[in-house]
Amino acid sequence: MTKIENNLSEGSVLSKLVLFAIPFLASNIVQSLYNATDMFIVGNFAGPASMSGVSIGGQVTMILAFLVMGFTTGATVLIGQYMGAKNHEGIKKVTATIITLLLFCGVGIAALILIFREPILRLIQTPPESYSESAAYLAVTALGIVFIFGYNTLSAILRGMGNSKQPFYFVLISCITNIALDLTFVAGFHWGAFGAALATVISQAFSVMLCIRYLVQNKFQFDFKPSSFRIYKKELGLIVKIGLPSCIQSGVTSLSLLFVTSLINVVGGVNGSAGVAAANQFGSFAFIPMMAVSVAISTMTAQNIGAGKMDRAIKSCFIGTSFGAILTWMFFILARIFPSQIISIFGTDPAVIQAGVSYLSAFSFSFLLLPIISCINGFFIGAGHTVIAMVTSILYSVLLRVPLSYLFGVFYGWGLFGVGLGSPAGHLGGLLIISLYLISGKWKKISIKAKAPS
């Protein structure tokens, strides 16, 4: 076993799960700080219009990024199963395939964003006051989307091998760089959303270079030489089979967020957009524990299934779901007790605070439901059952959340509170579906199992 690898199919389930999840948890905290820094500095030094521009422009970029990054789920599961089966040649081929695939996708998506950014911003009813700021942020981040893809892809590969520490170190350095550049470009040069975007792209590029350097120095299976960039047909088929449902899930969920963003822009205007951006930023912190534990469950499940240890995989799901839910519920308590204080962290405008509190008072109920859904889905994904995760996500994010947000927020006239209420209402339906699938026992049939080398 190399320095990069970490075998999760042996030892205490609880300790392995926690030790894997903690660095990933820390990485997500830093990543959220990374995003919150843009919001905090822009909100305090550039005003609501720039704050709204960062929120809207960044959301559009990440929607398109998530559409493609779903394929990294397929790579993570395959690498985890190959790790459990001790198939290093398989790891090499999966790595080469996913890196090459997403490099091409990154270039293509960057071009699409640059070409269609204005129609997209008009489509989601971007407030006139923040239109130019949103367009500037979107254009700059589009040019750097290859680095966003690069970091997330390399991190997914390392996580599949059981290594969650190195991605934490890289994102920490990147976050510090981003803060320094934000203060320079936004607070110092007064470049608004453009400066925040430029800081993000430069710091992301830095993290990618550090990650590549680490992998090369530790003799990783993929050496990043031009001749190594290739797509293996068999591995591509497996990545697509596992990753396509996750890709569709990410894409559909992200598109649903566009509709919700459009509702927010119509109902709340620029202050509503800024206030909801602050509430969602807090939400991103609240969901960090469940995301970290969900990925840990998924990776442990994949490695243990590869090693033929289903009982251990089931145990990791039970322990991890309990752990992730308890941590996320703590944020629900904070949201109920200190809503205005939370929103005021990102901006002191009274209208922005009022809008954010209204939205958060309803949206925060998702903190009770989503961790259970996410952690159990992590188990299904590790076993290759990405379709059920896709179905659940489409149900609560599109078929339920979007129409319910419109019903409560616009039809009943409840405003931002009603739009926020659509989220937990949708998650309640998702929890019902995933519970029925769990009870059915259909998940016990492993849909894809990476084989050991013959």
DRENDO-1510 file (C-alpha; in Angstrom, 1 decimal, always signed):
<recs>
REC; n; res; u; v; w
REC; 1; MET; +0.0; +0.0; +0.0 .
REC; 2; THR; +1.4; +3.4; -1.0 .
REC; 3; LYS; +1.4; +6.6; +1.1 .
REC; 4; ILE; -1.6; +7.8; -0.8 .
REC; 5; GLU; -3.8; +4.8; -0.1 .
REC; 6; ASN; -5.9; +4.0; +3.1 .
REC; 7; ASN; -7.6; +0.6; +3.5 .
REC; 8; LEU; -11.0; +1.1; +5.0 .
REC; 9; SER; -12.0; -2.5; +4.9 .
REC; 10; GLU; -10.1; -3.4; +8.1 .
REC; 11; GLY; -10.1; -2.2; +11.7 .
REC; 12; SER; -12.8; -0.5; +13.8 .
REC; 13; VAL; -15.7; +0.8; +11.7 .
REC; 14; LEU; -16.4; +3.8; +13.9 .
REC; 15; SER; -12.7; +4.9; +14.1 .
REC; 16; LYS; -12.1; +4.4; +10.4 .
REC; 17; LEU; -15.3; +6.3; +9.6 .
REC; 18; VAL; -14.6; +9.2; +11.9 .
REC; 19; LEU; -10.9; +9.4; +10.9 .
REC; 20; PHE; -11.8; +9.5; +7.2 .
REC; 21; ALA; -14.7; +11.9; +7.7 .
REC; 22; ILE; -12.9; +14.4; +9.9 .
REC; 23; PRO; -10.4; +15.7; +7.3 .
REC; 24; PHE; -13.2; +15.7; +4.7 .
REC; 25; LEU; -15.4; +17.6; +7.2 .
REC; 26; ALA; -12.6; +20.1; +7.8 .
REC; 27; SER; -12.1; +20.4; +4.0 .
REC; 28; ASN; -15.8; +21.2; +3.5 .
REC; 29; ILE; -15.7; +23.7; +6.4 .
REC; 30; VAL; -12.7; +25.4; +4.8 .
REC; 31; GLN; -14.4; +25.3; +1.4 .
REC; 32; SER; -17.5; +26.9; +2.9 .
REC; 33; LEU; -15.3; +29.5; +4.5 .
REC; 34; TYR; -13.7; +29.9; +1.0 .
REC; 35; ASN; -17.2; +30.8; -0.4 .
REC; 36; ALA; -18.3; +32.7; +2.7 .
REC; 37; THR; -15.2; +34.9; +2.4 .
REC; 38; ASP; -16.4; +36.2; -1.0 .
REC; 39; MET; -19.8; +36.8; +0.5 .
REC; 40; PHE; -18.6; +38.5; +3.7 .
REC; 41; ILE; -16.0; +40.7; +2.0 .
REC; 42; VAL; -18.2; +41.7; -0.9 .
REC; 43; GLY; -21.2; +42.3; +1.4 .
REC; 44; ASN; -19.2; +44.5; +3.7 .
REC; 45; PHE; -17.0; +46.3; +1.1 .
REC; 46; ALA; -19.1; +46.4; -2.1 .
REC; 47; GLY; -22.8; +46.3; -1.1 .
REC; 48; PRO; -25.9; +44.3; -1.8 .
REC; 49; ALA; -25.7; +44.5; -5.6 .
REC; 50; SER; -22.2; +42.9; -5.7 .
REC; 51; MET; -23.2; +40.4; -3.0 .
REC; 52; SER; -26.2; +39.4; -5.2 .
REC; 53; GLY; -23.9; +39.2; -8.2 .
REC; 54; VAL; -21.5; +36.8; -6.5 .
REC; 55; SER; -24.4; +34.6; -5.4 .
REC; 56; ILE; -26.2; +34.5; -8.7 .
REC; 57; GLY; -23.0; +34.3; -10.9 .
REC; 58; GLY; -21.4; +31.7; -8.7 .
REC; 59; GLN; -24.6; +29.6; -8.6 .
REC; 60; VAL; -24.8; +29.4; -12.4 .
REC; 61; THR; -21.1; +28.3; -12.7 .
REC; 62; MET; -21.5; +25.6; -10.1 .
REC; 63; ILE; -24.7; +24.3; -11.6 .
REC; 64; LEU; -22.9; +23.5; -14.8 .
REC; 65; ALA; -19.9; +22.2; -12.9 .
REC; 66; PHE; -22.2; +19.9; -10.8 .
REC; 67; LEU; -23.7; +18.6; -14.0 .
REC; 68; VAL; -20.4; +17.1; -15.1 .
REC; 69; MET; -18.9; +16.5; -11.7 .
REC; 70; GLY; -21.5; +13.8; -11.0 .
REC; 71; PHE; -19.2; +11.5; -13.1 .
REC; 72; THR; -16.6; +11.7; -10.3 .
REC; 73; THR; -19.0; +9.7; -8.2 .
REC; 74; GLY; -18.6; +6.8; -10.6 .
REC; 75; ALA; -14.8; +7.2; -10.5 .
REC; 76; THR; -14.8; +7.3; -6.6 .
REC; 77; VAL; -16.9; +4.2; -6.3 .
REC; 78; LEU; -14.9; +2.2; -8.8 .
REC; 79; ILE; -11.6; +3.3; -7.3 .
REC; 80; GLY; -12.9; +2.4; -3.8 .
REC; 81; GLN; -14.0; -1.1; -5.0 .
REC; 82; TYR; -10.7; -1.6; -6.9 .
REC; 83; MET; -8.9; -0.6; -3.7 .
REC; 84; GLY; -10.8; -3.3; -1.7 .
REC; 85; ALA; -10.0; -5.8; -4.4 .
REC; 86; LYS; -6.4; -4.7; -4.6 .
REC; 87; ASN; -6.6; -4.0; -8.3 .
REC; 88; HIS; -4.0; -1.3; -8.9 .
REC; 89; GLU; -4.2; -1.5; -12.7 .
REC; 90; GLY; -7.9; -0.8; -12.5 .
REC; 91; ILE; -7.2; +2.3; -10.4 .
REC; 92; LYS; -4.8; +3.5; -13.0 .
REC; 93; LYS; -7.2; +3.1; -15.9 .
REC; 94; VAL; -10.1; +4.7; -14.0 .
REC; 95; THR; -8.0; +7.7; -13.0 .
REC; 96; ALA; -6.7; +8.3; -16.6 .
REC; 97; THR; -10.2; +8.0; -18.0 .
REC; 98; ILE; -11.9; +10.4; -15.5 .
REC; 99; ILE; -9.2; +13.1; -15.7 .
REC; 100; THR; -9.1; +13.1; -19.5 .
REC; 101; LEU; -12.9; +13.1; -19.7 .
REC; 102; LEU; -13.4; +16.0; -17.3 .
REC; 103; LEU; -10.6; +18.0; -18.9 .
REC; 104; PHE; -12.4; +18.1; -22.2 .
REC; 105; CYS; -15.7; +18.8; -20.5 .
REC; 106; GLY; -14.2; +21.7; -18.6 .
REC; 107; VAL; -13.1; +23.4; -21.8 .
REC; 108; GLY; -16.4; +22.8; -23.4 .
REC; 109; ILE; -18.5; +24.1; -20.5 .
REC; 110; ALA; -16.3; +27.2; -20.2 .
REC; 111; ALA; -17.1; +28.1; -23.8 .
REC; 112; LEU; -20.8; +27.5; -23.3 .
REC; 113; ILE; -20.9; +29.8; -20.2 .
REC; 114; LEU; -19.2; +32.6; -22.1 .
REC; 115; ILE; -21.5; +32.3; -25.1 .
REC; 116; PHE; -24.8; +32.0; -23.2 .
REC; 117; ARG; -24.2; +33.9; -19.9 .
REC; 118; GLU; -26.5; +36.8; -20.8 .
REC; 119; PRO; -29.5; +34.7; -21.8 .
REC; 120; ILE; -29.0; +32.6; -18.7 .
REC; 121; LEU; -28.9; +35.6; -16.4 .
REC; 122; ARG; -32.1; +37.0; -18.1 .
REC; 123; LEU; -33.8; +33.6; -17.8 .
REC; 124; ILE; -33.4; +33.5; -14.0 .
REC; 125; GLN; -34.7; +37.1; -13.6 .
REC; 126; THR; -31.4; +38.5; -12.4 .
REC; 127; PRO; -32.2; +41.9; -10.7 .
REC; 128; PRO; -31.2; +44.9; -12.9 .
REC; 129; GLU; -29.1; +46.3; -10.0 .
REC; 130; SER; -26.9; +43.2; -9.9 .
REC; 131; TYR; -26.9; +42.2; -13.5 .
REC; 132; SER; -23.5; +43.6; -14.5 .
REC; 133; GLU; -21.9; +42.2; -11.3 .
REC; 134; SER; -23.4; +38.7; -12.0 .
REC; 135; ALA; -22.2; +38.8; -15.6 .
REC; 136; ALA; -18.7; +39.8; -14.6 .
REC; 137; TYR; -18.5; +37.1; -11.9 .
REC; 138; LEU; -19.8; +34.5; -14.3 .
REC; 139; ALA; -17.4; +35.3; -17.1 .
REC; 140; VAL; -14.3; +35.1; -14.9 .
REC; 141; THR; -15.3; +31.9; -13.1 .
REC; 142; ALA; -16.1; +30.3; -16.5 .
REC; 143; LEU; -12.5; +30.9; -17.6 .
REC; 144; GLY; -11.3; +29.1; -14.5 .
REC; 145; ILE; -13.8; +26.3; -14.4 .
REC; 146; VAL; -11.1; +23.8; -15.6 .
REC; 147; PHE; -9.4; +24.4; -12.2 .
REC; 148; ILE; -12.7; +23.9; -10.3 .
REC; 149; PHE; -13.1; +20.6; -12.2 .
REC; 150; GLY; -9.4; +19.7; -11.6 .
REC; 151; TYR; -9.4; +20.1; -7.9 .
REC; 152; ASN; -12.7; +18.2; -7.4 .
REC; 153; THR; -11.7; +15.4; -9.7 .
REC; 154; LEU; -8.3; +14.9; -8.0 .
REC; 155; SER; -9.9; +15.1; -4.6 .
REC; 156; ALA; -12.5; +12.5; -5.6 .
REC; 157; ILE; -9.7; +10.2; -6.7 .
REC; 158; LEU; -7.9; +10.5; -3.4 .
REC; 159; ARG; -11.1; +9.9; -1.5 .
REC; 160; GLY; -11.8; +6.8; -3.4 .
REC; 161; MET; -8.4; +5.5; -2.2 .
REC; 162; GLY; -9.3; +6.3; +1.3 .
REC; 163; ASN; -7.2; +9.5; +1.5 .
REC; 164; SER; -9.1; +12.5; +2.8 .
REC; 165; LYS; -6.2; +14.3; +4.5 .
REC; 166; GLN; -4.3; +15.7; +1.5 .
REC; 167; PRO; -7.4; +17.4; -0.1 .
REC; 168; PHE; -7.9; +19.2; +3.2 .
REC; 169; TYR; -4.3; +20.6; +3.2 .
REC; 170; PHE; -4.7; +21.7; -0.4 .
REC; 171; VAL; -8.1; +23.5; +0.1 .
REC; 172; LEU; -6.8; +25.1; +3.3 .
REC; 173; ILE; -3.9; +26.7; +1.5 .
REC; 174; SER; -6.2; +27.7; -1.3 .
REC; 175; CYS; -8.6; +29.3; +1.2 .
REC; 176; ILE; -5.9; +31.4; +2.8 .
REC; 177; THR; -4.8; +32.5; -0.7 .
REC; 178; ASN; -8.4; +33.4; -1.6 .
REC; 179; ILE; -8.9; +35.5; +1.6 .
REC; 180; ALA; -5.7; +37.4; +0.9 .
REC; 181; LEU; -6.7; +38.0; -2.8 .
REC; 182; ASP; -10.3; +39.0; -1.8 .
REC; 183; LEU; -9.0; +41.6; +0.6 .
REC; 184; THR; -6.7; +42.9; -2.1 .
REC; 185; PHE; -9.1; +42.9; -5.1 .
REC; 186; VAL; -12.4; +43.7; -3.4 .
REC; 187; ALA; -11.5; +45.7; -0.2 .
REC; 188; GLY; -8.4; +47.2; -1.7 .
REC; 189; PHE; -9.0; +47.7; -5.4 .
REC; 190; HIS; -12.8; +47.9; -5.1 .
REC; 191; TRP; -13.3; +45.4; -8.0 .
REC; 192; GLY; -16.6; +44.0; -6.6 .
REC; 193; ALA; -17.8; +40.7; -7.9 .
REC; 194; PHE; -15.1; +40.7; -10.6 .
REC; 195; GLY; -12.4; +40.8; -7.9 .
REC; 196; ALA; -14.1; +38.0; -5.9 .
REC; 197; ALA; -14.2; +35.8; -9.0 .
REC; 198; LEU; -10.6; +36.5; -9.9 .
REC; 199; ALA; -9.5; +35.6; -6.4 .
REC; 200; THR; -11.5; +32.3; -6.6 .
REC; 201; VAL; -10.0; +31.3; -9.9 .
REC; 202; ILE; -6.4; +32.0; -8.9 .
REC; 203; SER; -6.6; +30.2; -5.6 .
REC; 204; GLN; -8.3; +27.2; -7.2 .
REC; 205; ALA; -5.5; +27.0; -9.8 .
REC; 206; PHE; -3.0; +27.1; -7.0 .
REC; 207; SER; -4.7; +24.2; -5.2 .
REC; 208; VAL; -4.7; +22.1; -8.4 .
REC; 209; MET; -1.0; +22.6; -9.0 .
REC; 210; LEU; -0.3; +21.6; -5.4 .
REC; 211; CYS; -2.4; +18.5; -5.7 .
REC; 212; ILE; -0.7; +17.4; -9.0 .
REC; 213; ARG; +2.8; +18.0; -7.4 .
REC; 214; TYR; +1.9; +15.8; -4.4 .
REC; 215; LEU; +0.6; +13.0; -6.6 .
REC; 216; VAL; +3.6; +13.0; -8.9 .
REC; 217; GLN; +6.1; +13.1; -6.0 .
REC; 218; ASN; +4.4; +10.1; -4.4 .
REC; 219; LYS; +4.5; +8.1; -7.7 .
REC; 220; PHE; +0.7; +8.0; -8.2 .
REC; 221; GLN; -0.5; +5.6; -10.9 .
REC; 222; PHE; -1.3; +8.6; -13.2 .
REC; 223; ASP; +1.9; +10.6; -14.0 .
REC; 224; PHE; +0.2; +13.6; -15.8 .
REC; 225; LYS; +2.4; +13.2; -18.9 .
REC; 226; PRO; +0.6; +14.1; -22.2 .
REC; 227; SER; +0.8; +10.4; -23.3 .
REC; 228; SER; -1.1; +9.3; -20.2 .
REC; 229; PHE; -4.2; +11.3; -21.0 .
REC; 230; ARG; -6.5; +8.7; -22.5 .
REC; 231; ILE; -9.9; +7.1; -22.1 .
REC; 232; TYR; -10.3; +3.4; -21.5 .
REC; 233; LYS; -13.5; +2.1; -23.0 .
REC; 234; LYS; -14.3; -0.5; -20.3 .
REC; 235; GLU; -13.6; +2.0; -17.5 .
REC; 236; LEU; -15.6; +4.7; -19.2 .
REC; 237; GLY; -18.6; +2.4; -19.5 .
REC; 238; LEU; -18.4; +1.7; -15.8 .
REC; 239; ILE; -18.0; +5.3; -14.8 .
REC; 240; VAL; -20.9; +6.3; -17.0 .
REC; 241; LYS; -23.1; +3.5; -15.6 .
REC; 242; ILE; -22.5; +4.5; -12.0 .
REC; 243; GLY; -21.9; +8.2; -12.6 .
REC; 244; LEU; -24.6; +9.1; -15.1 .
REC; 245; PRO; -27.5; +8.9; -12.6 .
REC; 246; SER; -25.4; +11.1; -10.3 .
REC; 247; CYS; -24.7; +13.5; -13.2 .
REC; 248; ILE; -28.4; +13.7; -14.0 .
REC; 249; GLN; -29.2; +14.1; -10.3 .
REC; 250; SER; -26.7; +17.0; -10.0 .
REC; 251; GLY; -27.9; +18.6; -13.2 .
REC; 252; VAL; -31.6; +18.3; -12.4 .
REC; 253; THR; -31.1; +19.5; -8.8 .
REC; 254; SER; -29.0; +22.4; -10.0 .
REC; 255; LEU; -31.6; +23.4; -12.6 .
REC; 256; SER; -34.3; +23.3; -9.9 .
REC; 257; LEU; -32.2; +25.7; -7.9 .
REC; 258; LEU; -32.3; +28.0; -10.9 .
REC; 259; PHE; -36.1; +28.0; -10.8 .
REC; 260; VAL; -36.0; +28.7; -7.0 .
REC; 261; THR; -33.4; +31.5; -7.6 .
REC; 262; SER; -35.8; +33.0; -10.2 .
REC; 263; LEU; -38.6; +32.9; -7.7 .
REC; 264; ILE; -36.4; +34.5; -5.1 .
REC; 265; ASN; -35.4; +37.3; -7.5 .
REC; 266; VAL; -39.0; +38.0; -8.4 .
REC; 267; VAL; -40.4; +37.8; -4.8 .
REC; 268; GLY; -37.5; +39.5; -3.0 .
REC; 269; GLY; -35.6; +41.6; -5.5 .
REC; 270; VAL; -32.0; +42.4; -4.9 .
REC; 271; ASN; -32.3; +42.5; -1.1 .
REC; 272; GLY; -34.1; +39.2; -1.1 .
REC; 273; SER; -31.4; +37.7; -3.3 .
REC; 274; ALA; -28.7; +38.9; -1.0 .
REC; 275; GLY; -30.5; +37.8; +2.1 .
REC; 276; VAL; -31.2; +34.3; +0.8 .
REC; 277; ALA; -27.6; +34.1; -0.3 .
REC; 278; ALA; -26.6; +34.7; +3.3 .
REC; 279; ALA; -29.1; +32.1; +4.6 .
REC; 280; ASN; -27.9; +29.6; +2.0 .
REC; 281; GLN; -24.3; +30.3; +3.0 .
REC; 282; PHE; -25.2; +29.3; +6.6 .
REC; 283; GLY; -27.0; +26.3; +5.1 .
REC; 284; SER; -23.9; +25.2; +3.4 .
REC; 285; PHE; -22.1; +25.1; +6.8 .
REC; 286; ALA; -25.0; +23.2; +8.2 .
REC; 287; PHE; -24.8; +20.5; +5.5 .
REC; 288; ILE; -21.1; +20.1; +5.8 .
REC; 289; PRO; -21.2; +17.3; +8.5 .
REC; 290; MET; -23.7; +15.2; +6.5 .
REC; 291; MET; -21.8; +15.6; +3.3 .
REC; 292; ALA; -18.6; +14.5; +4.9 .
REC; 293; VAL; -20.2; +11.5; +6.6 .
REC; 294; SER; -22.1; +10.6; +3.4 .
REC; 295; VAL; -18.8; +10.5; +1.4 .
REC; 296; ALA; -17.2; +8.5; +4.2 .
REC; 297; ILE; -20.0; +6.0; +4.1 .
REC; 298; SER; -19.9; +5.8; +0.3 .
REC; 299; THR; -16.1; +5.2; +0.3 .
REC; 300; MET; -16.2; +2.6; +3.1 .
REC; 301; THR; -19.1; +0.8; +1.5 .
REC; 302; ALA; -17.3; +0.6; -1.9 .
REC; 303; GLN; -14.0; -0.6; -0.4 .
REC; 304; ASN; -15.8; -3.2; +1.9 .
REC; 305; ILE; -18.0; -4.5; -1.0 .
REC; 306; GLY; -14.8; -4.8; -3.1 .
REC; 307; ALA; -13.3; -6.8; -0.2 .
REC; 308; GLY; -16.5; -8.9; +0.1 .
REC; 309; LYS; -17.5; -7.5; +3.5 .
REC; 310; MET; -21.2; -6.5; +3.2 .
REC; 311; ASP; -21.9; -6.7; +6.9 .
REC; 312; ARG; -19.2; -4.1; +7.6 .
REC; 313; ALA; -20.6; -1.9; +4.8 .
REC; 314; ILE; -24.1; -2.0; +6.4 .
REC; 315; LYS; -22.6; -1.2; +9.8 .
REC; 316; SER; -20.8; +1.9; +8.4 .
REC; 317; CYS; -24.1; +3.2; +7.1 .
REC; 318; PHE; -25.9; +2.8; +10.4 .
REC; 319; ILE; -23.2; +4.4; +12.5 .
REC; 320; GLY; -22.5; +7.1; +9.9 .
REC; 321; THR; -26.1; +8.2; +9.5 .
REC; 322; SER; -26.6; +8.6; +13.2 .
REC; 323; PHE; -23.4; +10.6; +13.5 .
REC; 324; GLY; -24.2; +12.9; +10.5 .
REC; 325; ALA; -27.8; +13.6; +11.6 .
REC; 326; ILE; -26.8; +14.6; +15.2 .
REC; 327; LEU; -24.2; +17.0; +13.9 .
REC; 328; THR; -26.5; +18.6; +11.4 .
REC; 329; TRP; -29.4; +19.0; +13.9 .
REC; 330; MET; -27.1; +21.2; +16.0 .
REC; 331; PHE; -27.3; +23.8; +13.2 .
REC; 332; PHE; -31.1; +23.6; +13.2 .
REC; 333; ILE; -31.0; +24.7; +16.9 .
REC; 334; LEU; -28.7; +27.6; +16.1 .
REC; 335; ALA; -30.9; +28.7; +13.2 .
REC; 336; ARG; -34.0; +28.8; +15.4 .
REC; 337; ILE; -32.3; +30.7; +18.2 .
REC; 338; PHE; -30.0; +33.2; +16.4 .
REC; 339; PRO; -31.5; +33.8; +12.9 .
REC; 340; SER; -30.8; +37.6; +12.6 .
REC; 341; GLN; -27.3; +37.3; +14.1 .
REC; 342; ILE; -26.5; +34.6; +11.5 .
REC; 343; ILE; -27.7; +36.7; +8.5 .
REC; 344; SER; -26.0; +39.8; +9.9 .
REC; 345; ILE; -22.6; +38.1; +9.6 .
REC; 346; PHE; -22.7; +38.5; +5.8 .
REC; 347; GLY; -24.1; +42.0; +5.7 .
REC; 348; THR; -25.6; +44.7; +7.9 .
REC; 349; ASP; -28.3; +46.1; +5.6 .
REC; 350; PRO; -31.6; +45.8; +7.6 .
REC; 351; ALA; -33.6; +44.9; +4.5 .
REC; 352; VAL; -31.1; +42.1; +3.7 .
REC; 353; ILE; -31.2; +40.8; +7.2 .
REC; 354; GLN; -35.1; +40.8; +7.3 .
REC; 355; ALA; -35.2; +38.9; +4.0 .
REC; 356; GLY; -32.6; +36.3; +5.1 .
REC; 357; VAL; -34.4; +35.7; +8.4 .
REC; 358; SER; -37.7; +35.2; +6.7 .
REC; 359; TYR; -36.3; +32.6; +4.3 .
REC; 360; LEU; -34.1; +30.8; +6.9 .
REC; 361; SER; -37.0; +30.4; +9.4 .
REC; 362; ALA; -38.6; +27.9; +7.0 .
REC; 363; PHE; -35.6; +26.6; +5.1 .
REC; 364; SER; -33.9; +25.5; +8.3 .
REC; 365; PHE; -36.3; +22.6; +8.7 .
REC; 366; SER; -34.4; +20.8; +5.9 .
REC; 367; PHE; -31.6; +20.5; +8.4 .
REC; 368; LEU; -33.6; +17.8; +10.2 .
REC; 369; LEU; -34.4; +15.7; +7.1 .
REC; 370; LEU; -31.6; +16.0; +4.6 .
REC; 371; PRO; -28.8; +14.4; +6.6 .
REC; 372; ILE; -30.7; +11.1; +6.9 .
REC; 373; ILE; -31.4; +11.1; +3.1 .
REC; 374; SER; -27.9; +12.0; +2.2 .
REC; 375; CYS; -26.2; +9.5; +4.4 .
REC; 376; ILE; -28.4; +6.6; +3.3 .
REC; 377; ASN; -27.9; +7.6; -0.3 .
REC; 378; GLY; -24.1; +7.5; +0.4 .
REC; 379; PHE; -24.5; +3.9; +1.2 .
REC; 380; PHE; -26.5; +3.2; -1.9 .
REC; 381; ILE; -24.0; +5.0; -4.1 .
REC; 382; GLY; -21.1; +3.0; -2.6 .
REC; 383; ALA; -22.9; -0.2; -3.6 .
REC; 384; GLY; -23.5; +1.2; -7.1 .
REC; 385; HIS; -27.2; +2.0; -6.7 .
REC; 386; THR; -26.9; +5.6; -8.0 .
REC; 387; VAL; -30.3; +5.4; -9.7 .
REC; 388; ILE; -32.2; +5.5; -6.4 .
REC; 389; ALA; -30.2; +8.5; -5.3 .
REC; 390; MET; -31.1; +10.2; -8.6 .
REC; 391; VAL; -34.8; +9.3; -8.3 .
REC; 392; THR; -35.0; +10.6; -4.7 .
REC; 393; SER; -33.2; +13.8; -5.6 .
REC; 394; ILE; -35.4; +14.5; -8.6 .
REC; 395; LEU; -38.5; +13.9; -6.5 .
REC; 396; TYR; -37.7; +16.3; -3.7 .
REC; 397; SER; -35.8; +19.0; -5.7 .
REC; 398; VAL; -38.0; +19.2; -8.8 .
REC; 399; LEU; -41.3; +17.5; -8.5 .
REC; 400; LEU; -41.9; +18.7; -5.0 .
REC; 401; ARG; -39.6; +21.6; -4.0 .
REC; 402; VAL; -40.1; +23.8; -7.1 .
REC; 403; PRO; -44.0; +23.7; -7.3 .
REC; 404; LEU; -44.3; +23.9; -3.5 .
REC; 405; SER; -42.0; +26.9; -3.4 .
REC; 406; TYR; -44.1; +28.6; -6.0 .
REC; 407; LEU; -47.4; +27.5; -4.2 .
REC; 408; PHE; -46.3; +28.8; -0.8 .
REC; 409; GLY; -44.2; +31.8; -1.9 .
REC; 410; VAL; -46.2; +33.2; -4.8 .
REC; 411; PHE; -49.7; +31.6; -5.0 .
REC; 412; TYR; -50.4; +31.9; -1.2 .
REC; 413; GLY; -48.3; +35.1; -1.0 .
REC; 414; TRP; -46.0; +34.0; +1.8 .
REC; 415; GLY; -43.0; +35.5; +0.1 .
REC; 416; LEU; -39.5; +34.3; +1.0 .
REC; 417; PHE; -40.8; +32.3; +3.9 .
REC; 418; GLY; -43.0; +30.3; +1.5 .
REC; 419; VAL; -40.1; +29.8; -1.0 .
REC; 420; GLY; -37.9; +28.5; +1.9 .
REC; 421; LEU; -40.7; +26.2; +3.1 .
REC; 422; GLY; -40.7; +24.4; -0.2 .
REC; 423; SER; -37.3; +22.8; +0.6 .
REC; 424; PRO; -38.2; +20.8; +3.8 .
REC; 425; ALA; -41.6; +19.9; +2.2 .
REC; 426; GLY; -39.7; +18.4; -0.7 .
REC; 427; HIS; -37.2; +16.6; +1.5 .
REC; 428; LEU; -40.1; +15.0; +3.4 .
REC; 429; GLY; -41.2; +13.3; +0.2 .
REC; 430; GLY; -37.6; +12.2; -0.5 .
REC; 431; LEU; -37.2; +10.7; +2.9 .
REC; 432; LEU; -40.4; +8.6; +2.3 .
REC; 433; ILE; -39.0; +7.2; -1.0 .
REC; 434; ILE; -35.6; +6.3; +0.4 .
REC; 435; SER; -37.2; +4.7; +3.5 .
REC; 436; LEU; -39.4; +2.5; +1.3 .
REC; 437; TYR; -36.4; +1.4; -0.8 .
REC; 438; LEU; -34.4; +0.6; +2.3 .
REC; 439; ILE; -37.2; -1.5; +3.7 .
REC; 440; SER; -37.6; -3.3; +0.3 .
REC; 441; GLY; -34.1; -4.8; +0.6 .
REC; 442; LYS; -33.5; -4.3; -3.2 .
REC; 443; TRP; -30.2; -2.5; -2.3 .
REC; 444; LYS; -28.7; -5.9; -1.3 .
REC; 445; LYS; -28.2; -6.8; -4.9 .
REC; 446; ILE; -24.9; -5.2; -5.9 .
REC; 447; SER; -25.4; -3.6; -9.3 .
REC; 448; ILE; -21.7; -3.2; -10.1 .
REC; 449; LYS; -18.7; -4.9; -8.4 .
REC; 450; ALA; -15.2; -4.1; -9.5 .
REC; 451; LYS; -13.3; -7.4; -9.8 .
REC; 452; ALA; -9.8; -8.2; -8.5 .
REC; 453; PRO; -7.1; -8.7; -11.2 .
REC; 454; SER; -7.1; -12.3; -12.5 .
</recs>
